[in-house]
């Protein structure tokens, strides 16, 4: 009874709206959103579950047109065009069937800005009564999904434009290593201001014995954009002495994610990495740090889409399969 009273006191309504300016004409951007058969190419959800079954209605780019999806990880549902205002807006209805039932409104808005397009993606809905307590968790998750989807859409429309390419590589065991580091704690901007000069200083001190620069995250709070950890450089026993204290990283089981694209996309990549582990029911090991390893120097390339970064999410050992 107390639980029901508590749930009844909660406001389950939510409204999420995210936007991006895309350097393409409204006509081109509008056509892609209208054509539901393009959605799997840039969907932030199908990214995790590419085997999802998708069925399209006849004339799915017209009012009343729809597509249905059914996946092991992304659940099942239906998205329908309700109203199409050419090169202005699209109103849709999204029906979630699994893992829970919900009926929500989705809106797209398009605005011409000096030949480019300001696109906005909105969802208006209400959490099911028994799940109202999850509203504060769901809102930032949908916002991140929308941000990632818009970044992927930008890459689909304009392959040469900055966009992330995220690949989920699977489990990997990392060895121990020694490193020098510079600690940091704060928001994303503060961390980014420390990273570049910090890596340069560490690489200069380590000289030819330096390994690939990395960030060791002791804490990642993507909801509040708060981070705590160390900017680091692996070193060997033969590395010259410096003012940096030599520390040891204790290896273990990790989930590997490869990211191609500007470092500005890394927060979204971390969100995708954690979401992927959650979908596959891979248990995180919060007692150990996660890693971000830089294979390329952003200053040394004119094409940010070629910049490679590897994320390692600390996870618990997979349970051993019973012999059958």
Secondary structure as the mmCIF struct_conf table of DSSP 4:
data_model
#
loop_
_struct_conf.conf_type_id
_struct_conf.id
_struct_conf.beg_label_comp_id
_struct_conf.beg_label_asym_id
_struct_conf.beg_label_seq_id
_struct_conf.end_label_comp_id
_struct_conf.end_label_asym_id
_struct_conf.end_label_seq_id
HELX_RH_AL_P HELX_RH_AL_P1 UNK A 2 UNK A 8
TURN_TY1_P TURN_TY1_P1 UNK A 9 UNK A 9
BEND BEND1 UNK A 10 UNK A 10
STRN STRN1 UNK A 13 UNK A 22
BEND BEND2 UNK A 23 UNK A 24
HELX_RH_AL_P HELX_RH_AL_P2 UNK A 26 UNK A 34
HELX_RH_3T_P HELX_RH_3T_P1 UNK A 36 UNK A 38
HELX_RH_AL_P HELX_RH_AL_P3 UNK A 39 UNK A 42
TURN_TY1_P TURN_TY1_P2 UNK A 44 UNK A 48
TURN_TY1_P TURN_TY1_P3 UNK A 50 UNK A 51
STRN STRN2 UNK A 53 UNK A 56
TURN_TY1_P TURN_TY1_P4 UNK A 58 UNK A 61
BEND BEND3 UNK A 62 UNK A 62
TURN_TY1_P TURN_TY1_P5 UNK A 63 UNK A 64
STRN STRN3 UNK A 66 UNK A 71
TURN_TY1_P TURN_TY1_P6 UNK A 72 UNK A 74
STRN STRN4 UNK A 75 UNK A 85
TURN_TY1_P TURN_TY1_P7 UNK A 86 UNK A 88
STRN STRN5 UNK A 89 UNK A 98
BEND BEND4 UNK A 99 UNK A 100
STRN STRN6 UNK A 102 UNK A 113
TURN_TY1_P TURN_TY1_P8 UNK A 114 UNK A 115
STRN STRN7 UNK A 116 UNK A 126
HELX_RH_3T_P HELX_RH_3T_P2 UNK A 129 UNK A 134
HELX_RH_AL_P HELX_RH_AL_P4 UNK A 135 UNK A 157
TURN_TY1_P TURN_TY1_P9 UNK A 159 UNK A 160
BEND BEND5 UNK A 161 UNK A 161
STRN STRN8 UNK A 165 UNK A 174
HELX_LH_PP_P HELX_LH_PP_P1 UNK A 175 UNK A 176
STRN STRN9 UNK A 177 UNK A 187
HELX_RH_AL_P HELX_RH_AL_P5 UNK A 188 UNK A 206
HELX_RH_3T_P HELX_RH_3T_P3 UNK A 207 UNK A 209
STRN STRN10 UNK A 213 UNK A 221
TURN_TY1_P TURN_TY1_P10 UNK A 222 UNK A 225
STRN STRN11 UNK A 226 UNK A 235
TURN_TY1_P TURN_TY1_P11 UNK A 237 UNK A 238
BEND BEND6 UNK A 239 UNK A 239
HELX_LH_PP_P HELX_LH_PP_P2 UNK A 240 UNK A 241
BEND BEND7 UNK A 243 UNK A 244
HELX_LH_PP_P HELX_LH_PP_P3 UNK A 245 UNK A 245
STRN STRN12 UNK A 246 UNK A 249
STRN STRN13 UNK A 252 UNK A 260
BEND BEND8 UNK A 261 UNK A 261
HELX_RH_3T_P HELX_RH_3T_P4 UNK A 263 UNK A 265
HELX_RH_AL_P HELX_RH_AL_P6 UNK A 266 UNK A 279
TURN_TY1_P TURN_TY1_P12 UNK A 280 UNK A 281
HELX_LH_PP_P HELX_LH_PP_P4 UNK A 282 UNK A 283
STRN STRN14 UNK A 284 UNK A 284
TURN_TY1_P TURN_TY1_P13 UNK A 286 UNK A 287
BEND BEND9 UNK A 288 UNK A 288
STRN STRN15 UNK A 290 UNK A 294
BEND BEND10 UNK A 296 UNK A 296
HELX_RH_3T_P HELX_RH_3T_P5 UNK A 298 UNK A 300
BEND BEND11 UNK A 302 UNK A 302
HELX_RH_3T_P HELX_RH_3T_P6 UNK A 304 UNK A 306
STRN STRN16 UNK A 308 UNK A 314
STRN STRN17 UNK A 315 UNK A 315
HELX_LH_PP_P HELX_LH_PP_P5 UNK A 316 UNK A 323
#
